[in-house]
Amino acid sequence: MNTKDKLLALCVVIIWGVNFVVIKFGLDGVPPFLLGGLRFLFVLFPAILFVPRPKVPMKLLIMYGLAMNFGQFAFLFSAIKLGMPAGLASLVLQSQAFFTLLLCALFFREKIKLNHLLGITVAGIGITVLAMGQASAANITAIGFMLTLCAALSWASGNVVNKQIGRVSQGGSAFSVVVWSAAIPILPFFACSYLFEGSEAITHSLMNLNLKSAFSIAYLSFAASILGYSIWGNLLSRYETWRVAPLTLLVPIVGLATAWIILGETLSIAQTFGAVLVMVGLLINIFGALIKPRRPHFAKK
């Protein structure tokens, strides 16, 4: 991965890390399914008027929209609304990296080398330590934790579909996929909002939309969705999954720091140790293959 793409990946990591606090802000005034519908409504319009439809099979576009857009955020928004702390949500959601590697190995037969396994294991231990440290200081509901894992699996499934889109695409960019796939979850989100949240809650939220909620919708639509997923989809289509997917393990570090600064979610010594383990795991995963054991040299007689 060249320097430009590394910087782009870092920008996405920061955007997605801050994203969890922004979601918390949005849910203070807008219920989860309605927030999801509004998010993708503003991803779709007005961009769809200027962006050509990607030349990919409609089946794949629908699968991507349902997995990456509807499934991931329906589960995640509901989890945070039901008590999942923003910092911990940013941690648990990154289990998508493990799901992605396993699914791509299953469907695309991508090889997972020893340094990848070691790096992911170390980073996984780091995430576990971070989660345990966060859990000791937060009232975490079992349903919130499980819904966040479901969101991670949905994200990983979207990554797999995006990989297939990259293989069969006959034109168009990752940006066009992000924009046009945003049309898929809007109706399911609004339908779920009407069924589970009720028309009164919808009307009250829209009629009393405050500045914080409006900022949240704008950030989720333009920064986290249009910018973030366009860059990420492009990177996944050009590099092996193992090079890209594990970089999202940096997201919880940004998420925890942001939650600490803005929401007052404190960081313990255990969490700091966990963050270090995540960094070590990433280094092993990315640079482990460059370390080759020295073979003894025997002089010829």
N, C-alpha and C positions, 0 to 999 in steps of 0.2 A: 504494500500500500504506500503510495507516494505521500509527500508532505502535505500537499493540498488536500488530499482525501482524509488524511489523519486530522487535519484542522476542521474539516467539515464534520467528521464524525464527532469531534470534541464539542462542536457547537450544538449538535443534536443531543448529545449527552447532557449538556447544561440546560437546554430548552426542556427536555423531558424530565430532568431532575426537579426543576422549579415547578413543573406541571402539576405535581401532587398537592402543593400548597394552593395553587390556583384552583384546582378542583375543589378543595375544601372550602375556599371562598365562594365558589359558584353554588355549591350545595347548601350554603347558608340561606339562600333566597330562592333557589330553584330545585325542584325534586329531580332525582337521578335520571329517569327516562326522558323527561322533558328537556333536561340539560343536554342529554345525548342527542336528541332530535334537533335542538337549536344549533348545537355544535356543527353537525354535518349539513344542516340547511345552509349555513353560511360558508361552509367549505365548498358546497355545490354552486351557490349563487354569489356573485355574478360570474365566477370563473368559467362555468360551463359554457357561457356565451362566447368565450374567446379561445377555449382550449379544444382542439379536435379530439374526437373519440379515439382511444387507443385501439390499434388493430390486433386485438386479442379476442379469443373466443368468449362469448357472453357468459358461458358456464363458469369460466375461470374468474371473470370479473364479479359475478354474483357470489361465488365462493369466497373471494377475497373480501368483498364488502361485508359479508355476514360474519366471517371469522375475525378479521382485523378491526373492523369498524363497529359492528353491532355487538358481537359476543364479548370482545375485550372490554369495551367501555360500559356495556350494560352490567357486567359483573363487577368491574372496578368501581364505578360510581355507586352502585348499590352497596358494595362492601364498605366504602368510606362513609356513606350515609348511615350504615348500621354499626358504626363505631370503630372501624379499622383506622388507626392513626396514620396520618399522611406519611410520616417517615417510614413506618413499618411496611406500609403498602408499597413504597418505592423499592423496598428490599425483596419482599415476597414475589412481586411481579417479575423480578429478574430471573426467576426460575425458568422463564421462557427460553433462556439461553440453553439450558439443559434439554428442555423439550424440543427445541429447534434442532440441535445436533442429533438427537436420537431419531427424530422424525425424518430428517434428511438422510441419515444413514439407512433408515428403513426403506424410504421411497426412492432415493436417488443413489443408494449404495456409496455414499461419500465415506471415505476412509477417515477414521478417527485415530490419530497416531498417539503414541505413548505420552508425549509431552502435552497433547491436548487433554488427555484423560487426567494427567497429573495436575495440570493447570486448573481445569474445571473442578477437580476434587478439592484443591486448596482453596479456590475461590468459594466453592460451596460451603466449606467449613467456615470461611469468613462470614458468609451470609447467615449461616446458622448462629454463629456467635453474636452477630449484630442483632438478629431477630430475638435471641434469648435475652440479650441486654435490654432491648426495647420492651420485650414482653414483661420484664420484671418491674418496669416503671409505668406500664400502661394497662388500661382495662380493655383487653382484647376479646372480642366475641368470637366463638368458634365459627359462626356463620360468616363473619367478616373475613376470617382467615381463609376459609374454604372458597368463598367467592373470589378472593384475590388469586388463588391458585387456578381457578377456572379461567380467570382473565388471562393469566400467564399461558395456559394451554391454548386459548383462543389466539393470542398473539403469535405463538409458535406455529400454529396451523396457518395463520395468515402469511408468515414468513415462507412456509413451504409452498403455498399457492403462488406467492410472488416469485419464488425461484422458478416455478414452472412457467409463469407468465414471461419471465425473462428468456426462457428457452424457445417459446413458440411465438413470441411477439413478432409481428411483421411491420412494425413501425410505431412511432409514438414514444413518449418518454415516461419515466416514473411519475412525473408530475401529472400527466394526463390520466394515469391509472388512479392516482390519489383523488383527483377531482371527480372522475366519472364513477368511481366506486363509492363515492360519498352519497350517491343517489340511492344506493341499496338499503342502508339502514334507516333512512328517514321515516318511512312508513311504519316499519316495525317499532321504532322508538316511540313515535306519537301514538300508535295503537296501544302499546304497553302503558304509556302514560295515562291514556284515557281509561284503560281497564283497571290499572292498579293504583293510580294516583288520584284519578277522578277529575271531572271537568271543573269543579270548584277550585281545586289546587292549581290547575293549569291557568284558569282565569286570574286568580289572585296573584300568581307569580308574574304573569305577563303585565298585569296592570300596575304592579308595584315593583317593577324591576329597578334595582338600585345600581349605583355606579360600580360597586364591587362585582355584582353579578354580570353586568354588561362587559366589564373588563375581562372577567373569567371566560365568557363566551367568545370574545374576540381573540383572546390568547389561545384558547383551545382550538379554535377554528383555523386561524392563520399561522401562528407560530408552531404549535404542537402538531397540527395535522398537515397543512399544506406544505410548510417549509420542512418540518421534521421528517415526515414520511416520504416526501419526494427525494430528499437526500439519502435517506436510509434505503429506500427501494433501489435507487441507482447504485449504491455501494454493494448491496446484496446481489444485484444482477451482474456485477463486474468482478467480484472477488469470491473466493471460496467462503462457505458459510462459517467455517471455524475462525476465519480472520475477522469477520464482522460481528456476528452475533454476541460473542463474549464481551465485546466492548461496552455493551449495555450494563455490564456489572459495575461500571463507574457511575451509573445513574443513581443508585441508592446513596452513594457518598454525597452527591449534590443534593439529593432529596432530604437526607438526614440533616445536612448543614442548613438548608433552607428552612426546614421545619423547626430547627433549633433557633434560628435567628428570628423568624417571623412568628411562629406559633408557640415558641417556648418549650418545645420538646427537647429535653436535655440529653446530652450525649455522655455516656458513662465511659469508664476506662475499658470495659469489655467491648463497647461499640468501636472505640478507637482501634483496639487490637483487631477486631473483625475487619475494619476498613483496611488495615495494613495487609491482612491476609488476602483480601480481595485483590489488592494491587499486586502482591506477589504472585497470585494465581494468574493474573493477566500477563505478567511478565513471562512466566513459564510457558503459558499457552502461545504467546506471540513469538518469543525469542528462544524457546527451548530447543527448537529444531536446529538452531545455529550452533548449539554447543555439541560438539562431537568429541567423544572420548578419544584420548590419544592412544594410538596403538604402539606397542613397543617396537623399536627399530633394531633390527639385527644386521650388523655389518656382514656383507658377503665375504666369505673366505676365498 
